[in-house]
Amino acid sequence: MVDLSFSRFDKSEAIVGLPPDLAVMMVSVSARQATSPTAMFFARQTCPPFETNLLAPAHGAFNALVAASLRHRREA
């Protein structure tokens, strides 16, 4: 049995649960909804595009200004 009740202050009340077959059906329905074309479309709309050069910038440092100041400090 899946317990869908929330914690109450009164512990004398019976716990409300769902039969396992209903819980399985609810999980399968939500999984199908999550993989629907509409859900996939809206998921792509909310996520910003991934930058491919984020972890490998052209200048070779995560922060170019700090890298330049460290280089100048080492030379001095």
C-alpha positions in Angstrom: 0.0 0.0 0.0 1.2 3.5 -0.8 0.8 6.0 2.0 -0.5 9.3 0.5 -1.5 10.9 3.8 0.3 13.8 5.4 1.5 14.0 8.9 -1.2 15.2 11.2 -0.9 16.3 14.8 -3.6 13.7 15.8 -1.9 10.3 15.5 -5.2 8.4 16.3 -6.6 8.8 12.8 -6.2 6.0 10.3 -3.7 6.3 7.6 -5.2 6.7 4.1 -3.5 4.7 1.4 -4.0 3.6 -2.2 -4.1 0.0 -3.4 -0.8 -0.9 -5.3 -2.5 -1.3 -8.7 -3.9 2.2 -8.5 -0.5 3.6 -7.5 1.1 1.8 -10.4 -1.5 3.2 -12.8 -0.9 6.7 -11.5 2.8 6.4 -12.0 2.4 5.0 -15.5 0.0 7.8 -16.5 2.4 10.5 -15.1 5.3 8.9 -17.0 3.3 8.9 -20.2 2.4 12.5 -19.7 6.0 13.5 -19.0 7.2 12.0 -22.3 4.3 13.4 -24.4 5.3 15.8 -27.3 3.7 18.7 -25.5 5.6 18.1 -22.3 8.9 17.7 -24.2 8.2 21.0 -26.1 7.6 23.0 -22.9 10.6 21.4 -21.2 12.8 22.6 -24.0 11.3 26.1 -23.8 12.2 26.5 -20.1 15.8 25.2 -20.3 18.4 27.7 -21.6 20.5 26.4 -24.5 23.7 24.6 -23.4 26.9 26.4 -24.3 29.3 23.8 -25.7 32.4 25.9 -25.0 31.4 26.6 -21.4 34.0 24.1 -20.0 36.6 24.7 -22.7 36.8 28.4 -23.6 38.9 29.5 -26.5 41.3 31.5 -24.2 42.0 28.4 -22.1 40.9 29.8 -18.7 37.6 29.9 -16.9 38.2 33.6 -16.1 40.5 35.3 -18.6 41.0 38.4 -16.4 42.2 36.4 -13.4 44.4 34.3 -15.6 46.1 37.4 -17.1 46.7 39.0 -13.7 48.2 35.7 -12.4 50.5 35.6 -15.5 51.6 39.2 -14.9 52.1 38.6 -11.2 54.3 35.5 -12.0 56.4 37.5 -14.4 57.1 40.3 -12.0 
